């Protein structure tokens, strides 16, 4: 998808020599990665391979043990402490939108209130501007007509689309998706993937942890395979799916083809 208008090869996310330990467990092992602006990266791998941990390290929901993460020019070293470090993390989070497996919507707020909460409270955005932006993004995900509903009146697919609109309303430079369809019923997965495809086509830089191989094949510029905390293969989708070089990639693709867990 690198034919998107205005495509630039400049890295907007740069990860260098990243390690993450949980106690004595070495979960991420010397990971280095560059993501050019406007690219869509899909991370695939067996459960426990480190995909979600890597994603959560990018916006410091998990503190890296060692290494550096740079997002849109803001560089943060892992494992440090102090006021300056916390401020840098805050600045990085303002640059990244995150969509989780669970929707994390506030049940006591309407859809619109959920979407404007972050821009108004975290960014200090004018409420009128936040509403205008929220309505644009709700319209983009096909849910403007639900803006006054409460989350308990929405399907799982609708909740996740609201979560995407909420993340976009923060005007991020990078969108992070952590298995955004894994909590959905099969018939609802397509509507969320379609919204993600639209966001990609509009030029958003995206890093997506997913088990949806069709999405990765169709939408990704690059597919990165993780195993045991390492990046074992990084290539275009056709190479990964049709001619994998690493035996762990081949085993993973074969498991998906046969429907094994």
Rosetta blueprint (number, residue, H / E / L):
1 X L
2 X L
3 X L
4 X L
5 X L
6 X L
7 X L
8 X L
9 X L
10 X L
11 X E
12 X E
13 X E
14 X E
15 X E
16 X E
17 X E
18 X E
19 X E
20 X E
21 X E
22 X E
23 X L
24 X L
25 X E
26 X E
27 X E
28 X E
29 X E
30 X E
31 X E
32 X E
33 X E
34 X E
35 X E
36 X E
37 X L
38 X L
39 X L
40 X E
41 X E
42 X E
43 X E
44 X E
45 X E
46 X L
47 X L
48 X L
49 X L
50 X L
51 X H
52 X H
53 X H
54 X H
55 X H
56 X H
57 X H
58 X H
59 X L
60 X L
61 X L
62 X L
63 X L
64 X L
65 X L
66 X E
67 X E
68 X E
69 X E
70 X E
71 X E
72 X L
73 X L
74 X E
75 X E
76 X E
77 X E
78 X L
79 X L
80 X L
81 X L
82 X L
83 X H
84 X H
85 X H
86 X H
87 X H
88 X H
89 X H
90 X H
91 X H
92 X H
93 X H
94 X H
95 X H
96 X E
97 X E
98 X E
99 X E
100 X L
101 X L
102 X L
103 X L
104 X L
105 X L
106 X L
107 X L
108 X L
109 X L
110 X E
111 X H
112 X H
113 X H
114 X H
115 X H
116 X H
117 X H
118 X H
119 X H
120 X H
121 X H
122 X L
123 X L
124 X L
125 X L
126 X L
127 X H
128 X H
129 X H
130 X H
131 X H
132 X H
133 X H
134 X H
135 X H
136 X H
137 X H
138 X H
139 X H
140 X H
141 X L
142 X L
143 X L
144 X H
145 X H
146 X H
147 X L
148 X L
149 X L
150 X E
151 X H
152 X H
153 X H
154 X L
155 X L
156 X H
157 X H
158 X H
159 X H
160 X H
161 X H
162 X H
163 X H
164 X H
165 X H
166 X H
167 X H
168 X H
169 X H
170 X L
171 X L
172 X L
173 X L
174 X E
175 X E
176 X E
177 X E
178 X E
179 X L
180 X L
181 X L
182 X L
183 X L
184 X L
185 X L
186 X H
187 X H
188 X H
189 X H
190 X H
191 X H
192 X H
193 X H
194 X H
195 X H
196 X H
197 X H
198 X H
199 X H
200 X H
201 X H
202 X L
203 X L
204 X L
205 X E
206 X E
207 X E
208 X E
209 X E
210 X L
211 X L
212 X L
213 X H
214 X H
215 X H
216 X H
217 X H
218 X H
219 X H
220 X L
221 X L
222 X E
223 X E
224 X E
225 X E
226 X E
227 X E
228 X L
229 X L
230 X E
231 X E
232 X E
233 X E
234 X E
235 X E
236 X L
237 X H
238 X H
239 X H
240 X H
241 X H
242 X H
243 X L
244 X L
245 X L
246 X L
247 X H
248 X H
249 X H
250 X H
251 X H
252 X H
253 X H
254 X H
255 X H
256 X H
257 X H
258 X H
259 X L
260 X L
261 X L
